[in-house]
Structure formats: structure tokens, C-alpha cells
């Protein structure tokens, strides 16, 4: 008998700012585009996708699509979303990697 699985929305588990920041930092550290987009989607759903759409000027449906595991947000969408969520991107040298 095959195991039946179903999708789970993780947004309720990421209600605090600290949990959201940790999730996003982990996703960015992974370098996996799908994980980054999905992490942003989880945070966006936890805070309210409609409000985020209004803040960014990006349609709600477009945000759902771009901020999914299979999403591929443009750099413009990514920067708008990160800023609207109250985060900022920064760069630091990876330990052990030469310039």
C-alpha cells in the first residue's frame, strides 16, 4: 500500500520575526533558488499575501506563483518582497574561499 501524502502550509509555524529571519538566512545560505523562493513564500503567507501585494505593487497571484518551491522570482520582485518584509540583503565572504 502506497503512503499518501498531502501538502502542508508551514506559515503558521513561522509567525515570529526571529523564526522568519532564521528561515530566510538558512535558505539564502543554501544557495538553492527554489528554497529561497519557498522560504519567502512561507513568510509572505505568515504575514498576509494581500498586504504584501499592496506594498510591493505585485499582483497577489503573481506573488503566489513566484514565491513557491518551483517559483523563479525576478530580481526586481525579490528585492521588493525582501524590502516589504522588513529584511535586507547583504554579502559576506564565504570562509575558506579566495577572492
C-alpha positions in Angstrom: 0.0 0.0 0.0 1.4 3.4 -1.0 1.9 6.1 1.5 -0.5 9.0 0.9 1.0 12.4 1.4 -0.5 15.9 1.3 0.9 19.4 1.2 1.3 21.3 4.5 1.4 25.1 4.8 4.3 25.9 7.1 3.3 29.6 7.5 1.6 29.0 10.9 5.0 27.8 12.3 6.8 31.0 11.2 4.8 33.7 13.0 7.7 35.3 14.9 10.3 37.7 13.3 13.1 35.6 14.7 11.8 32.4 13.1 11.2 34.1 9.8 14.7 35.6 9.8 16.3 32.2 10.6 14.3 30.5 7.8 15.4 33.2 5.3 19.0 33.1 6.4 19.1 29.3 6.1 17.5 29.5 2.6 20.0 32.1 1.4 22.9 30.1 2.8 21.8 27.1 0.9 22.0 28.9 -2.4 19.1 26.9 -3.7 16.7 29.2 -5.7 13.7 27.1 -5.0 14.3 27.0 -1.3 14.8 30.8 -1.2 11.6 31.5 -3.1 9.7 29.0 -1.0 11.0 30.5 2.3 9.9 33.9 1.1 6.5 32.5 0.2 6.1 30.9 3.7 7.0 34.3 5.3 4.7 36.2 3.0 1.8 33.8 3.8 2.5 34.1 7.5 2.3 37.9 7.3 -0.5 38.1 4.7 -0.1 37.9 1.0 -2.7 40.5 0.1 -0.9 43.1 2.2 2.4 42.2 0.7 0.9 42.6 -2.8 -0.3 46.1 -1.9 3.1 47.1 -0.5 5.1 45.8 -3.5 2.7 46.6 -6.3 3.0 43.0 -7.5 -0.3 41.1 -8.0 -1.1 38.5 -5.3 -1.4 35.7 -7.8 2.0 36.6 -9.3 3.5 36.5 -5.8 2.0 33.1 -5.0 3.5 31.8 -8.3 6.9 33.4 -7.9 7.3 32.6 -4.2 6.7 28.9 -4.5 9.1 26.0 -4.4 9.0 26.0 -8.2 8.9 29.8 -8.4 11.6 31.9 -10.1 11.0 35.5 -9.0 12.8 38.2 -10.9 15.4 40.2 -9.1 13.0 43.1 -9.0 10.3 41.1 -7.4 12.8 39.6 -5.0 14.1 42.9 -3.8 10.6 44.4 -3.5 9.5 41.4 -1.4 12.5 41.4 0.9 12.2 45.1 1.5 8.5 45.0 2.1 9.0 42.2 4.6 11.5 44.4 6.5 14.6 42.5 5.6 17.7 43.5 3.6 20.3 41.5 1.7 24.0 41.7 2.5 27.0 39.9 1.3 29.9 38.4 3.2 32.9 36.4 2.1 32.4 32.7 2.5 35.0 31.3 4.9 37.8 29.4 3.1 37.0 30.8 -0.4 39.6 33.0 -2.1 38.6 36.1 -3.9 
